[in-house]
Amino acid sequence: MKCEFCDSETSKKKVKKQHWFKGRLYIVENVEAEVCNECGERYFHATTLDRIDKIISGDHSVKEVLSVEVVSA
């Protein structure tokens, strides 16, 4: 596929995705994405995003809990 930003080609890769669900932030590992080979823009298929929501909304194992700072510019 072509990147919408720089018109370069993308490749399928496994990435970490920051994902908001019901007001909470999750980091999901090993998510398939199309990643631009030039600028790094990531694209996720709707079915992948739906699957992440389903995983998070059900019983799931937690690998790690992180503390995140929120700042205002």
N, C-alpha and C positions, 0 to 999 in steps of 0.2 A: 504494500500500500504506500501511498505518497503522503508525506507530512504536510499538513495544512499550513504550517508556518514557513518552512524553508524549501518545500517541494522535493526534499531528499527521500530516499527509500527508507522503509522501516524494516525491522527484523523482529521475529518473535523471541521474547526473553522472559525469564522468570524474575520478578521484581518484588520489593516490599512496597505495599500500598498503604498510605494513610487513609483511613476510611471513617467518616462520621456516620454514626447510626444512633438515632434517638437521643441526640445531644451528647453522645460520648464518642471519644476518639479511640480508634483501634488501629494497630499496625498489623497488617496481615502479610505473612511471608509466602513466598513461592506462588505469586499470582501471575498468570500469563498475561502479557501485554505486548502490543506492537510498540517498539521503541525506535524513534528516529535515529538513524546512524550518524547524522550530522549534529543536530541540536539537542537530542535527548528527550524531546517531547514524547509523552507516553499516551497510548490509546488503549482503552479497555472495552471489550465487547459487553453489551447489555446483559447477556447471559452470565458473564463472569461476575458482574456487579450484583446481579440477583442472587447468584450462588453465595457470594460473600455475605450479603444480608441474611440469607437462610442459615449459614454457619453461625454467624454472630447471634442471631435471635434464638438459636437452640442451645442445648448443652454443648459446650466446647471446652477443650483443655486450654489452659493459659500457660504459655512458655515463660513469660516474664511480665512484671508490672513495672512501668517506668513512671518517673515524676517529670512533668513537663511544665516549663515556665511559659506564661502568657504575658506578653508585653505590648504596650501601645506605642506607636510611632508618633 
